[in-house]
Amino acid sequence: IAYVAYPLDLFEEGSVTNMFTSIVGNVFGFKALRALRLEDLRIPPAYSKTFQGPPHGIQVERDKLNKYGRPLLGCTIKPKLGLSAKNYGRAVYECLRGGLDFTKDDENVNSQPFMRWRDR
């Protein structure tokens, strides 16, 4: 068993995604590791209080998509970096045309100068 501690300054306040990506995503992605299991995660109460929770529930998403009675199916566009805004948008279009309900950006894709959100 190994115990790992991170300084809270590494994490964006209120971002569960940022926290889990930093802790689990990057560590579990090490190719040198053959096996790894997270057994416990302790989040300081002061940091937990920065999480606001979702703005609405799954019913609102289903209503927006007009999809009921089945799981929603989506994907993360890859590669996460290296595509032009046009090609990234094309990948999203093809995914949705192929039957997915939604796509999401990789956590490293924001609105960088080479691929602005509005251009995608």
Biopython code that builds the backbone (N, CA, C, O; Angstrom):
import numpy as np
from Bio.PDB.StructureBuilder import StructureBuilder

atoms = [
    (1, "ILE", "N", (0.849, -1.181, 0.000)),
    (1, "ILE", "CA", (0.000, 0.000, 0.000)),
    (1, "ILE", "C", (0.886, 1.232, 0.000)),
    (1, "ILE", "O", (1.879, 1.310, 0.723)),
    (2, "ALA", "N", (0.505, 2.179, -0.820)),
    (2, "ALA", "CA", (1.207, 3.463, -0.872)),
    (2, "ALA", "C", (0.211, 4.564, -0.535)),
    (2, "ALA", "O", (-0.947, 4.520, -0.950)),
    (3, "TYR", "N", (0.666, 5.528, 0.205)),
    (3, "TYR", "CA", (-0.150, 6.691, 0.543)),
    (3, "TYR", "C", (0.408, 7.880, -0.216)),
    (3, "TYR", "O", (1.609, 8.150, -0.172)),
    (4, "VAL", "N", (-0.465, 8.585, -0.907)),
    (4, "VAL", "CA", (-0.044, 9.731, -1.706)),
    (4, "VAL", "C", (-0.871, 10.934, -1.267)),
    (4, "VAL", "O", (-2.087, 10.834, -1.099)),
    (5, "ALA", "N", (-0.213, 12.056, -1.085)),
    (5, "ALA", "CA", (-0.913, 13.291, -0.716)),
    (5, "ALA", "C", (-0.581, 14.362, -1.747)),
    (5, "ALA", "O", (0.557, 14.471, -2.204)),
    (6, "TYR", "N", (-1.575, 15.139, -2.101)),
    (6, "TYR", "CA", (-1.400, 16.227, -3.057)),
    (6, "TYR", "C", (-1.729, 17.551, -2.374)),
    (6, "TYR", "O", (-2.661, 17.607, -1.571)),
    (7, "PRO", "N", (-0.989, 18.615, -2.673)),
    (7, "PRO", "CA", (-1.385, 19.926, -2.148)),
    (7, "PRO", "C", (-2.653, 20.401, -2.866)),
    (7, "PRO", "O", (-2.779, 20.235, -4.079)),
    (8, "LEU", "N", (-3.575, 20.981, -2.129)),
    (8, "LEU", "CA", (-4.846, 21.420, -2.712)),
    (8, "LEU", "C", (-4.676, 22.464, -3.802)),
    (8, "LEU", "O", (-5.547, 22.608, -4.660)),
    (9, "ASP", "N", (-3.571, 23.192, -3.782)),
    (9, "ASP", "CA", (-3.344, 24.210, -4.813)),
    (9, "ASP", "C", (-3.253, 23.614, -6.214)),
    (9, "ASP", "O", (-3.367, 24.341, -7.201)),
    (10, "LEU", "N", (-3.052, 22.306, -6.314)),
    (10, "LEU", "CA", (-2.984, 21.659, -7.626)),
    (10, "LEU", "C", (-4.356, 21.534, -8.286)),
    (10, "LEU", "O", (-4.447, 21.309, -9.492)),
    (11, "PHE", "N", (-5.409, 21.676, -7.505)),
    (11, "PHE", "CA", (-6.748, 21.419, -8.016)),
    (11, "PHE", "C", (-7.577, 22.693, -8.096)),
    (11, "PHE", "O", (-7.515, 23.558, -7.222)),
    (12, "GLU", "N", (-8.346, 22.781, -9.160)),
    (12, "GLU", "CA", (-9.263, 23.907, -9.334)),
    (12, "GLU", "C", (-10.423, 23.760, -8.351)),
    (12, "GLU", "O", (-11.026, 22.691, -8.251)),
    (13, "GLU", "N", (-10.727, 24.816, -7.640)),
    (13, "GLU", "CA", (-11.845, 24.761, -6.697)),
    (13, "GLU", "C", (-13.144, 24.456, -7.433)),
    (13, "GLU", "O", (-13.416, 25.012, -8.496)),
    (14, "GLY", "N", (-13.930, 23.575, -6.857)),
    (14, "GLY", "CA", (-15.238, 23.260, -7.417)),
    (14, "GLY", "C", (-15.222, 22.323, -8.605)),
    (14, "GLY", "O", (-16.275, 22.063, -9.186)),
    (15, "SER", "N", (-14.064, 21.806, -8.986)),
    (15, "SER", "CA", (-13.981, 20.960, -10.177)),
    (15, "SER", "C", (-13.678, 19.509, -9.809)),
    (15, "SER", "O", (-12.523, 19.132, -9.609)),
    (16, "VAL", "N", (-14.728, 18.712, -9.724)),
    (16, "VAL", "CA", (-14.554, 17.286, -9.472)),
    (16, "VAL", "C", (-13.776, 16.665, -10.627)),
    (16, "VAL", "O", (-12.919, 15.808, -10.412)),
    (17, "THR", "N", (-14.071, 17.094, -11.843)),
    (17, "THR", "CA", (-13.392, 16.566, -13.026)),
    (17, "THR", "C", (-11.897, 16.794, -12.943)),
    (17, "THR", "O", (-11.115, 15.871, -13.167)),
    (18, "ASN", "N", (-11.493, 18.009, -12.626)),
    (18, "ASN", "CA", (-10.071, 18.322, -12.520)),
    (18, "ASN", "C", (-9.406, 17.475, -11.448)),
    (18, "ASN", "O", (-8.311, 16.957, -11.664)),
    (19, "MET", "N", (-10.045, 17.327, -10.306)),
    (19, "MET", "CA", (-9.472, 16.557, -9.211)),
    (19, "MET", "C", (-9.291, 15.090, -9.602)),
    (19, "MET", "O", (-8.203, 14.536, -9.445)),
    (20, "PHE", "N", (-10.350, 14.461, -10.110)),
    (20, "PHE", "CA", (-10.249, 13.047, -10.458)),
    (20, "PHE", "C", (-9.314, 12.807, -11.636)),
    (20, "PHE", "O", (-8.601, 11.804, -11.660)),
    (21, "THR", "N", (-9.306, 13.696, -12.599)),
    (21, "THR", "CA", (-8.384, 13.550, -13.722)),
    (21, "THR", "C", (-6.950, 13.605, -13.235)),
    (21, "THR", "O", (-6.110, 12.814, -13.665)),
    (22, "SER", "N", (-6.672, 14.526, -12.350)),
    (22, "SER", "CA", (-5.314, 14.666, -11.825)),
    (22, "SER", "C", (-4.906, 13.462, -10.987)),
    (22, "SER", "O", (-3.779, 12.981, -11.107)),
    (23, "ILE", "N", (-5.791, 12.977, -10.155)),
    (23, "ILE", "CA", (-5.452, 11.878, -9.246)),
    (23, "ILE", "C", (-5.527, 10.527, -9.946)),
    (23, "ILE", "O", (-4.556, 9.770, -9.950)),
    (24, "VAL", "N", (-6.654, 10.234, -10.526)),
    (24, "VAL", "CA", (-6.881, 8.909, -11.086)),
    (24, "VAL", "C", (-6.419, 8.811, -12.533)),
    (24, "VAL", "O", (-5.707, 7.874, -12.893)),
    (25, "GLY", "N", (-6.815, 9.762, -13.363)),
    (25, "GLY", "CA", (-6.512, 9.681, -14.790)),
    (25, "GLY", "C", (-5.038, 9.617, -15.090)),
    (25, "GLY", "O", (-4.595, 8.755, -15.849)),
    (26, "ASN", "N", (-4.279, 10.504, -14.514)),
    (26, "ASN", "CA", (-2.851, 10.537, -14.817)),
    (26, "ASN", "C", (-2.107, 9.368, -14.197)),
    (26, "ASN", "O", (-1.239, 8.786, -14.848)),
    (27, "VAL", "N", (-2.419, 9.006, -12.958)),
    (27, "VAL", "CA", (-1.713, 7.918, -12.285)),
    (27, "VAL", "C", (-2.050, 6.576, -12.925)),
    (27, "VAL", "O", (-1.154, 5.768, -13.172)),
    (28, "PHE", "N", (-3.319, 6.331, -13.194)),
    (28, "PHE", "CA", (-3.716, 5.056, -13.781)),
    (28, "PHE", "C", (-3.264, 4.932, -15.234)),
    (28, "PHE", "O", (-3.297, 3.841, -15.805)),
    (29, "GLY", "N", (-2.848, 6.030, -15.824)),
    (29, "GLY", "CA", (-2.368, 6.011, -17.203)),
    (29, "GLY", "C", (-0.900, 5.653, -17.351)),
    (29, "GLY", "O", (-0.415, 5.516, -18.474)),
    (30, "PHE", "N", (-0.183, 5.499, -16.251)),
    (30, "PHE", "CA", (1.236, 5.138, -16.336)),
    (30, "PHE", "C", (1.368, 3.752, -16.937)),
    (30, "PHE", "O", (0.873, 2.779, -16.368)),
    (31, "LYS", "N", (2.024, 3.652, -18.073)),
    (31, "LYS", "CA", (2.168, 2.360, -18.739)),
    (31, "LYS", "C", (3.069, 1.405, -17.966)),
    (31, "LYS", "O", (2.960, 0.188, -18.119)),
    (32, "ALA", "N", (3.958, 1.948, -17.136)),
    (32, "ALA", "CA", (4.871, 1.098, -16.367)),
    (32, "ALA", "C", (4.140, 0.309, -15.280)),
    (32, "ALA", "O", (4.661, -0.692, -14.788)),
    (33, "LEU", "N", (2.955, 0.744, -14.908)),
    (33, "LEU", "CA", (2.198, 0.043, -13.868)),
    (33, "LEU", "C", (1.424, -1.113, -14.478)),
    (33, "LEU", "O", (0.702, -0.944, -15.461)),
    (34, "ARG", "N", (1.580, -2.276, -13.890)),
    (34, "ARG", "CA", (0.854, -3.444, -14.380)),
    (34, "ARG", "C", (-0.510, -3.558, -13.699)),
    (34, "ARG", "O", (-1.483, -3.997, -14.313)),
    (35, "ALA", "N", (-0.573, -3.165, -12.440)),
    (35, "ALA", "CA", (-1.830, -3.237, -11.699)),
    (35, "ALA", "C", (-1.854, -2.122, -10.661)),
    (35, "ALA", "O", (-0.840, -1.798, -10.042)),
    (36, "LEU", "N", (-3.014, -1.558, -10.493)),
    (36, "LEU", "CA", (-3.167, -0.471, -9.539)),
    (36, "LEU", "C", (-4.627, -0.420, -9.114)),
    (36, "LEU", "O", (-5.533, -0.576, -9.933)),
    (37, "ARG", "N", (-4.837, -0.202, -7.833)),
    (37, "ARG", "CA", (-6.201, -0.111, -7.324)),
    (37, "ARG", "C", (-6.269, 1.036, -6.322)),
    (37, "ARG", "O", (-5.455, 1.123, -5.403)),
    (38, "LEU", "N", (-7.232, 1.894, -6.510)),
    (38, "LEU", "CA", (-7.475, 2.975, -5.561)),
    (38, "LEU", "C", (-8.421, 2.435, -4.500)),
    (38, "LEU", "O", (-9.549, 2.048, -4.807)),
    (39, "GLU", "N", (-7.968, 2.407, -3.259)),
    (39, "GLU", "CA", (-8.785, 1.847, -2.185)),
    (39, "GLU", "C", (-9.466, 2.897, -1.329)),
    (39, "GLU", "O", (-10.482, 2.612, -0.695)),
    (40, "ASP", "N", (-8.933, 4.088, -1.299)),
    (40, "ASP", "CA", (-9.511, 5.116, -0.451)),
    (40, "ASP", "C", (-9.123, 6.478, -1.004)),
    (40, "ASP", "O", (-8.031, 6.652, -1.545)),
    (41, "LEU", "N", (-10.006, 7.421, -0.867)),
    (41, "LEU", "CA", (-9.742, 8.790, -1.287)),
    (41, "LEU", "C", (-10.326, 9.701, -0.225)),
    (41, "LEU", "O", (-11.523, 9.655, 0.057)),
    (42, "ARG", "N", (-9.493, 10.511, 0.347)),
    (42, "ARG", "CA", (-9.945, 11.430, 1.392)),
    (42, "ARG", "C", (-9.842, 12.852, 0.875)),
    (42, "ARG", "O", (-8.767, 13.320, 0.498)),
    (43, "ILE", "N", (-10.964, 13.521, 0.864)),
    (43, "ILE", "CA", (-11.031, 14.896, 0.369)),
    (43, "ILE", "C", (-11.280, 15.805, 1.569)),
    (43, "ILE", "O", (-12.244, 15.601, 2.306)),
    (44, "PRO", "N", (-10.431, 16.798, 1.772)),
    (44, "PRO", "CA", (-10.644, 17.706, 2.901)),
    (44, "PRO", "C", (-12.023, 18.370, 2.816)),
    (44, "PRO", "O", (-12.432, 18.809, 1.741)),
    (45, "PRO", "N", (-12.738, 18.446, 3.939)),
    (45, "PRO", "CA", (-14.082, 19.040, 3.938)),
    (45, "PRO", "C", (-14.134, 20.445, 3.331)),
    (45, "PRO", "O", (-15.098, 20.787, 2.646)),
    (46, "ALA", "N", (-13.122, 21.247, 3.572)),
    (46, "ALA", "CA", (-13.124, 22.612, 3.015)),
    (46, "ALA", "C", (-13.118, 22.578, 1.488)),
    (46, "ALA", "O", (-13.764, 23.407, 0.847)),
    (47, "TYR", "N", (-12.392, 21.623, 0.903)),
    (47, "TYR", "CA", (-12.362, 21.492, -0.555)),
    (47, "TYR", "C", (-13.690, 20.928, -1.064)),
    (47, "TYR", "O", (-14.202, 21.381, -2.088)),
    (48, "SER", "N", (-14.248, 19.948, -0.360)),
    (48, "SER", "CA", (-15.537, 19.360, -0.755)),
    (48, "SER", "C", (-16.633, 20.414, -0.828)),
    (48, "SER", "O", (-17.522, 20.334, -1.676)),
    (49, "LYS", "N", (-16.569, 21.388, 0.047)),
    (49, "LYS", "CA", (-17.597, 22.431, 0.077)),
    (49, "LYS", "C", (-17.561, 23.327, -1.159)),
    (49, "LYS", "O", (-18.511, 24.070, -1.404)),
    (50, "THR", "N", (-16.481, 23.272, -1.943)),
    (50, "THR", "CA", (-16.417, 24.080, -3.167)),
    (50, "THR", "C", (-17.187, 23.428, -4.317)),
    (50, "THR", "O", (-17.443, 24.079, -5.330)),
    (51, "PHE", "N", (-17.562, 22.147, -4.174)),
    (51, "PHE", "CA", (-18.318, 21.461, -5.217)),
    (51, "PHE", "C", (-19.776, 21.890, -5.148)),
    (51, "PHE", "O", (-20.421, 21.740, -4.111)),
    (52, "GLN", "N", (-20.293, 22.418, -6.239)),
    (52, "GLN", "CA", (-21.665, 22.922, -6.257)),
    (52, "GLN", "C", (-22.682, 21.862, -6.660)),
    (52, "GLN", "O", (-23.881, 22.045, -6.453)),
    (53, "GLY", "N", (-22.223, 20.774, -7.222)),
    (53, "GLY", "CA", (-23.152, 19.760, -7.703)),
    (53, "GLY", "C", (-23.646, 20.110, -9.093)),
    (53, "GLY", "O", (-23.397, 21.213, -9.580)),
    (54, "PRO", "N", (-24.339, 19.193, -9.735)),
    (54, "PRO", "CA", (-24.831, 19.464, -11.088)),
    (54, "PRO", "C", (-25.914, 20.534, -11.079)),
    (54, "PRO", "O", (-26.675, 20.645, -10.118)),
    (55, "PRO", "N", (-25.982, 21.320, -12.148)),
    (55, "PRO", "CA", (-27.001, 22.368, -12.206)),
    (55, "PRO", "C", (-28.413, 21.807, -12.382)),
    (55, "PRO", "O", (-29.393, 22.486, -12.074)),
    (56, "HIS", "N", (-28.520, 20.581, -12.873)),
    (56, "HIS", "CA", (-29.816, 19.931, -13.061)),
    (56, "HIS", "C", (-29.575, 18.429, -13.189)),
    (56, "HIS", "O", (-28.426, 17.989, -13.224)),
    (57, "GLY", "N", (-30.623, 17.657, -13.257)),
    (57, "GLY", "CA", (-30.509, 16.206, -13.289)),
    (57, "GLY", "C", (-30.619, 15.620, -14.685)),
    (57, "GLY", "O", (-30.702, 16.340, -15.680)),
    (58, "ILE", "N", (-30.618, 14.285, -14.733)),
    (58, "ILE", "CA", (-30.641, 13.554, -15.999)),
    (58, "ILE", "C", (-31.932, 13.820, -16.775)),
    (58, "ILE", "O", (-31.928, 13.795, -18.006)),
    (59, "GLN", "N", (-33.032, 14.073, -16.069)),
    (59, "GLN", "CA", (-34.291, 14.305, -16.781)),
    (59, "GLN", "C", (-34.205, 15.524, -17.694)),
    (59, "GLN", "O", (-34.753, 15.509, -18.797)),
    (60, "VAL", "N", (-33.530, 16.567, -17.252)),
    (60, "VAL", "CA", (-33.356, 17.764, -18.086)),
    (60, "VAL", "C", (-32.552, 17.409, -19.332)),
    (60, "VAL", "O", (-32.877, 17.862, -20.429)),
    (61, "GLU", "N", (-31.504, 16.601, -19.169)),
    (61, "GLU", "CA", (-30.700, 16.184, -20.328)),
    (61, "GLU", "C", (-31.541, 15.359, -21.292)),
    (61, "GLU", "O", (-31.477, 15.564, -22.504)),
    (62, "ARG", "N", (-32.320, 14.438, -20.768)),
    (62, "ARG", "CA", (-33.177, 13.618, -21.631)),
    (62, "ARG", "C", (-34.191, 14.490, -22.375)),
    (62, "ARG", "O", (-34.460, 14.270, -23.556)),
    (63, "ASP", "N", (-34.745, 15.470, -21.683)),
    (63, "ASP", "CA", (-35.706, 16.373, -22.322)),
    (63, "ASP", "C", (-35.041, 17.174, -23.440)),
    (63, "ASP", "O", (-35.624, 17.346, -24.511)),
    (64, "LYS", "N", (-33.831, 17.662, -23.197)),
    (64, "LYS", "CA", (-33.112, 18.427, -24.225)),
    (64, "LYS", "C", (-32.823, 17.572, -25.449)),
    (64, "LYS", "O", (-32.928, 18.040, -26.582)),
    (65, "LEU", "N", (-32.455, 16.305, -25.214)),
    (65, "LEU", "CA", (-32.098, 15.409, -26.310)),
    (65, "LEU", "C", (-33.302, 14.661, -26.877)),
    (65, "LEU", "O", (-33.208, 14.041, -27.936)),
    (66, "ASN", "N", (-34.430, 14.719, -26.174)),
    (66, "ASN", "CA", (-35.620, 13.967, -26.552)),
    (66, "ASN", "C", (-35.305, 12.471, -26.669)),
    (66, "ASN", "O", (-35.709, 11.810, -27.626)),
    (67, "LYS", "N", (-34.579, 11.958, -25.677)),
    (67, "LYS", "CA", (-34.183, 10.545, -25.647)),
    (67, "LYS", "C", (-34.633, 9.947, -24.323)),
    (67, "LYS", "O", (-34.231, 10.407, -23.254)),
    (68, "TYR", "N", (-35.471, 8.914, -24.402)),
    (68, "TYR", "CA", (-36.035, 8.307, -23.197)),
    (68, "TYR", "C", (-35.983, 6.787, -23.308)),
    (68, "TYR", "O", (-35.903, 6.238, -24.406)),
    (69, "GLY", "N", (-36.030, 6.117, -22.162)),
    (69, "GLY", "CA", (-36.173, 4.667, -22.134)),
    (69, "GLY", "C", (-34.935, 3.872, -22.483)),
    (69, "GLY", "O", (-35.016, 2.663, -22.700)),
    (70, "ARG", "N", (-33.801, 4.524, -22.540)),
    (70, "ARG", "CA", (-32.556, 3.810, -22.839)),
    (70, "ARG", "C", (-31.389, 4.626, -22.310)),
    (70, "ARG", "O", (-31.533, 5.818, -22.036)),
    (71, "PRO", "N", (-30.239, 3.991, -22.167)),
    (71, "PRO", "CA", (-29.063, 4.768, -21.739)),
    (71, "PRO", "C", (-28.667, 5.777, -22.812)),
    (71, "PRO", "O", (-28.844, 5.528, -24.005)),
    (72, "LEU", "N", (-28.138, 6.902, -22.387)),
    (72, "LEU", "CA", (-27.572, 7.865, -23.330)),
    (72, "LEU", "C", (-26.174, 7.397, -23.687)),
    (72, "LEU", "O", (-25.444, 6.901, -22.829)),
    (73, "LEU", "N", (-25.799, 7.550, -24.941)),
    (73, "LEU", "CA", (-24.509, 7.060, -25.420)),
    (73, "LEU", "C", (-23.687, 8.217, -25.965)),
    (73, "LEU", "O", (-24.152, 8.977, -26.814)),
    (74, "GLY", "N", (-22.471, 8.343, -25.472)),
    (74, "GLY", "CA", (-21.597, 9.420, -25.921)),
    (74, "GLY", "C", (-20.153, 8.980, -25.972)),
    (74, "GLY", "O", (-19.825, 7.843, -25.631)),
    (75, "CYS", "N", (-19.295, 9.884, -26.399)),
    (75, "CYS", "CA", (-17.868, 9.577, -26.462)),
    (75, "CYS", "C", (-17.056, 10.849, -26.280)),
    (75, "CYS", "O", (-17.572, 11.964, -26.361)),
    (76, "THR", "N", (-15.783, 10.647, -26.034)),
    (76, "THR", "CA", (-14.816, 11.732, -25.964)),
    (76, "THR", "C", (-14.062, 11.758, -27.281)),
    (76, "THR", "O", (-13.564, 10.725, -27.728)),
    (77, "ILE", "N", (-13.970, 12.914, -27.903)),
    (77, "ILE", "CA", (-13.279, 13.034, -29.189)),
    (77, "ILE", "C", (-11.777, 12.853, -28.981)),
    (77, "ILE", "O", (-11.181, 13.475, -28.102)),
    (78, "LYS", "N", (-11.183, 12.003, -29.792)),
    (78, "LYS", "CA", (-9.739, 11.771, -29.777)),
    (78, "LYS", "C", (-9.220, 11.929, -31.201)),
    (78, "LYS", "O", (-9.982, 11.648, -32.126)),
    (79, "PRO", "N", (-8.006, 12.349, -31.447)),
    (79, "PRO", "CA", (-7.046, 12.717, -30.418)),
    (79, "PRO", "C", (-7.465, 14.012, -29.746)),
    (79, "PRO", "O", (-8.143, 14.850, -30.340)),
    (80, "LYS", "N", (-7.053, 14.155, -28.507)),
    (80, "LYS", "CA", (-7.477, 15.336, -27.759)),
    (80, "LYS", "C", (-6.810, 16.596, -28.248)),
    (80, "LYS", "O", (-7.389, 17.677, -28.141)),
    (81, "LEU", "N", (-5.634, 16.494, -28.771)),
    (81, "LEU", "CA", (-4.923, 17.651, -29.317)),
    (81, "LEU", "C", (-4.384, 17.296, -30.693)),
    (81, "LEU", "O", (-4.110, 16.130, -30.976)),
    (82, "GLY", "N", (-4.233, 18.291, -31.542)),
    (82, "GLY", "CA", (-3.655, 18.054, -32.861)),
    (82, "GLY", "C", (-4.632, 18.220, -34.011)),
    (82, "GLY", "O", (-4.210, 18.384, -35.156)),
    (83, "LEU", "N", (-5.912, 18.181, -33.736)),
    (83, "LEU", "CA", (-6.895, 18.394, -34.794)),
    (83, "LEU", "C", (-7.147, 19.890, -34.961)),
    (83, "LEU", "O", (-7.101, 20.651, -33.995)),
    (84, "SER", "N", (-7.410, 20.296, -36.189)),
    (84, "SER", "CA", (-7.849, 21.678, -36.404)),
    (84, "SER", "C", (-9.280, 21.795, -35.895)),
    (84, "SER", "O", (-9.948, 20.785, -35.674)),
    (85, "ALA", "N", (-9.748, 23.013, -35.710)),
    (85, "ALA", "CA", (-11.130, 23.217, -35.269)),
    (85, "ALA", "C", (-12.103, 22.586, -36.267)),
    (85, "ALA", "O", (-13.104, 21.990, -35.868)),
    (86, "LYS", "N", (-11.812, 22.716, -37.555)),
    (86, "LYS", "CA", (-12.680, 22.152, -38.592)),
    (86, "LYS", "C", (-12.729, 20.628, -38.500)),
    (86, "LYS", "O", (-13.808, 20.037, -38.556)),
    (87, "ASN", "N", (-11.569, 19.991, -38.359)),
    (87, "ASN", "CA", (-11.533, 18.530, -38.277)),
    (87, "ASN", "C", (-12.140, 18.016, -36.975)),
    (87, "ASN", "O", (-12.766, 16.956, -36.952)),
    (88, "TYR", "N", (-11.953, 18.763, -35.902)),
    (88, "TYR", "CA", (-12.569, 18.393, -34.629)),
    (88, "TYR", "C", (-14.090, 18.450, -34.763)),
    (88, "TYR", "O", (-14.794, 17.534, -34.338)),
    (89, "GLY", "N", (-14.586, 19.530, -35.356)),
    (89, "GLY", "CA", (-16.022, 19.662, -35.587)),
    (89, "GLY", "C", (-16.551, 18.550, -36.475)),
    (89, "GLY", "O", (-17.655, 18.051, -36.261)),
    (90, "ARG", "N", (-15.771, 18.164, -37.466)),
    (90, "ARG", "CA", (-16.164, 17.066, -38.359)),
    (90, "ARG", "C", (-16.272, 15.751, -37.590)),
    (90, "ARG", "O", (-17.191, 14.965, -37.818)),
    (91, "ALA", "N", (-15.325, 15.515, -36.674)),
    (91, "ALA", "CA", (-15.366, 14.302, -35.854)),
    (91, "ALA", "C", (-16.633, 14.280, -34.998)),
    (91, "ALA", "O", (-17.277, 13.240, -34.865)),
    (92, "VAL", "N", (-16.984, 15.419, -34.424)),
    (92, "VAL", "CA", (-18.216, 15.518, -33.631)),
    (92, "VAL", "C", (-19.421, 15.211, -34.515)),
    (92, "VAL", "O", (-20.294, 14.432, -34.134)),
    (93, "TYR", "N", (-19.467, 15.819, -35.685)),
    (93, "TYR", "CA", (-20.573, 15.603, -36.622)),
    (93, "TYR", "C", (-20.724, 14.118, -36.960)),
    (93, "TYR", "O", (-21.832, 13.582, -36.928)),
    (94, "GLU", "N", (-19.620, 13.462, -37.281)),
    (94, "GLU", "CA", (-19.663, 12.045, -37.661)),
    (94, "GLU", "C", (-20.139, 11.171, -36.502)),
    (94, "GLU", "O", (-20.888, 10.216, -36.711)),
    (95, "CYS", "N", (-19.712, 11.490, -35.291)),
    (95, "CYS", "CA", (-20.160, 10.727, -34.118)),
    (95, "CYS", "C", (-21.668, 10.850, -33.930)),
    (95, "CYS", "O", (-22.358, 9.857, -33.702)),
    (96, "LEU", "N", (-22.165, 12.067, -34.028)),
    (96, "LEU", "CA", (-23.597, 12.290, -33.844)),
    (96, "LEU", "C", (-24.399, 11.691, -34.994)),
    (96, "LEU", "O", (-25.472, 11.127, -34.784)),
    (97, "ARG", "N", (-23.879, 11.815, -36.192)),
    (97, "ARG", "CA", (-24.541, 11.234, -37.372)),
    (97, "ARG", "C", (-24.592, 9.711, -37.268)),
    (97, "ARG", "O", (-25.527, 9.073, -37.753)),
    (98, "GLY", "N", (-23.565, 9.137, -36.623)),
    (98, "GLY", "CA", (-23.495, 7.685, -36.465)),
    (98, "GLY", "C", (-24.374, 7.133, -35.353)),
    (98, "GLY", "O", (-24.449, 5.917, -35.176)),
    (99, "GLY", "N", (-25.042, 8.005, -34.601)),
    (99, "GLY", "CA", (-25.987, 7.518, -33.610)),
    (99, "GLY", "C", (-25.693, 7.864, -32.162)),
    (99, "GLY", "O", (-26.503, 7.564, -31.285)),
    (100, "LEU", "N", (-24.566, 8.482, -31.892)),
    (100, "LEU", "CA", (-24.307, 8.884, -30.510)),
    (100, "LEU", "C", (-25.248, 10.016, -30.109)),
    (100, "LEU", "O", (-25.701, 10.793, -30.950)),
    (101, "ASP", "N", (-25.529, 10.095, -28.830)),
    (101, "ASP", "CA", (-26.399, 11.152, -28.320)),
    (101, "ASP", "C", (-25.631, 12.432, -28.034)),
    (101, "ASP", "O", (-26.191, 13.525, -28.124)),
    (102, "PHE", "N", (-24.364, 12.309, -27.693)),
    (102, "PHE", "CA", (-23.555, 13.483, -27.364)),
    (102, "PHE", "C", (-22.075, 13.146, -27.500)),
    (102, "PHE", "O", (-21.689, 11.977, -27.522)),
    (103, "THR", "N", (-21.269, 14.174, -27.590)),
    (103, "THR", "CA", (-19.819, 14.031, -27.490)),
    (103, "THR", "C", (-19.351, 14.989, -26.403)),
    (103, "THR", "O", (-20.067, 15.913, -26.019)),
    (104, "LYS", "N", (-18.155, 14.756, -25.920)),
    (104, "LYS", "CA", (-17.579, 15.666, -24.938)),
    (104, "LYS", "C", (-16.131, 15.922, -25.289)),
    (104, "LYS", "O", (-15.459, 15.091, -25.900)),
    (105, "ASP", "N", (-15.671, 17.085, -24.892)),
    (105, "ASP", "CA", (-14.259, 17.403, -25.069)),
    (105, "ASP", "C", (-13.440, 16.648, -24.041)),
    (105, "ASP", "O", (-13.901, 16.409, -22.925)),
    (106, "ASP", "N", (-12.227, 16.272, -24.415)),
    (106, "ASP", "CA", (-11.281, 15.741, -23.453)),
    (106, "ASP", "C", (-11.011, 16.822, -22.418)),
    (106, "ASP", "O", (-11.153, 18.009, -22.710)),
    (107, "GLU", "N", (-10.628, 16.428, -21.228)),
    (107, "GLU", "CA", (-10.409, 17.421, -20.172)),
    (107, "GLU", "C", (-9.291, 18.404, -20.497)),
    (107, "GLU", "O", (-9.239, 19.485, -19.910)),
    (108, "ASN", "N", (-8.391, 18.053, -21.423)),
    (108, "ASN", "CA", (-7.315, 18.961, -21.804)),
    (108, "ASN", "C", (-7.714, 19.934, -22.908)),
    (108, "ASN", "O", (-6.967, 20.864, -23.212)),
    (109, "VAL", "N", (-8.869, 19.733, -23.502)),
    (109, "VAL", "CA", (-9.338, 20.617, -24.566)),
    (109, "VAL", "C", (-10.237, 21.678, -23.945)),
    (109, "VAL", "O", (-11.251, 21.365, -23.320)),
    (110, "ASN", "N", (-9.857, 22.917, -24.124)),
    (110, "ASN", "CA", (-10.656, 24.024, -23.604)),
    (110, "ASN", "C", (-11.008, 24.940, -24.764)),
    (110, "ASN", "O", (-11.882, 24.618, -25.569)),
    (111, "SER", "N", (-10.344, 26.060, -24.853)),
    (111, "SER", "CA", (-10.534, 26.973, -25.972)),
    (111, "SER", "C", (-9.174, 27.582, -26.302)),
    (111, "SER", "O", (-8.972, 28.795, -26.232)),
    (112, "GLN", "N", (-8.255, 26.700, -26.663)),
    (112, "GLN", "CA", (-6.903, 27.135, -26.983)),
    (112, "GLN", "C", (-6.902, 27.952, -28.271)),
    (112, "GLN", "O", (-7.817, 27.827, -29.086)),
    (113, "PRO", "N", (-5.868, 28.797, -28.463)),
    (113, "PRO", "CA", (-5.807, 29.656, -29.655)),
    (113, "PRO", "C", (-5.920, 28.892, -30.976)),
    (113, "PRO", "O", (-6.469, 29.418, -31.944)),
    (114, "PHE", "N", (-5.411, 27.668, -31.027)),
    (114, "PHE", "CA", (-5.442, 26.902, -32.280)),
    (114, "PHE", "C", (-6.759, 26.159, -32.494)),
    (114, "PHE", "O", (-6.974, 25.585, -33.562)),
    (115, "MET", "N", (-7.656, 26.161, -31.480)),
    (115, "MET", "CA", (-8.920, 25.436, -31.619)),
    (115, "MET", "C", (-9.958, 26.045, -30.676)),
    (115, "MET", "O", (-10.330, 25.444, -29.668)),
    (116, "ARG", "N", (-10.407, 27.226, -31.017)),
    (116, "ARG", "CA", (-11.381, 27.929, -30.186)),
    (116, "ARG", "C", (-12.712, 27.179, -30.159)),
    (116, "ARG", "O", (-13.118, 26.555, -31.139)),
    (117, "TRP", "N", (-13.373, 27.260, -29.011)),
    (117, "TRP", "CA", (-14.631, 26.550, -28.817)),
    (117, "TRP", "C", (-15.647, 26.914, -29.891)),
    (117, "TRP", "O", (-16.278, 26.028, -30.466)),
    (118, "ARG", "N", (-15.809, 28.171, -30.162)),
    (118, "ARG", "CA", (-16.815, 28.603, -31.147)),
    (118, "ARG", "C", (-16.476, 28.141, -32.563)),
    (118, "ARG", "O", (-17.374, 27.970, -33.387)),
    (119, "ASP", "N", (-15.200, 27.938, -32.853)),
    (119, "ASP", "CA", (-14.790, 27.489, -34.183)),
    (119, "ASP", "C", (-15.052, 26.004, -34.393)),
    (119, "ASP", "O", (-15.144, 25.542, -35.530)),
    (120, "ARG", "N", (-15.172, 25.268, -33.316)),
    (120, "ARG", "CA", (-15.405, 23.830, -33.442)),
    (120, "ARG", "C", (-16.851, 23.562, -33.796)),
    (120, "ARG", "O", (-17.245, 22.406, -33.946)),
]
sb = StructureBuilder()
sb.init_structure("model")
sb.init_model(0)
sb.init_chain("A")
sb.init_seg("    ")
for serial, (resi, resn, name, xyz) in enumerate(atoms, 1):
    if name == "N":
        sb.init_residue(resn, " ", resi, " ")
    sb.init_atom(name, np.array(xyz, "f"), 0.0, 1.0, " ", f" {name:<3s}", serial, name[0])
structure = sb.get_structure()
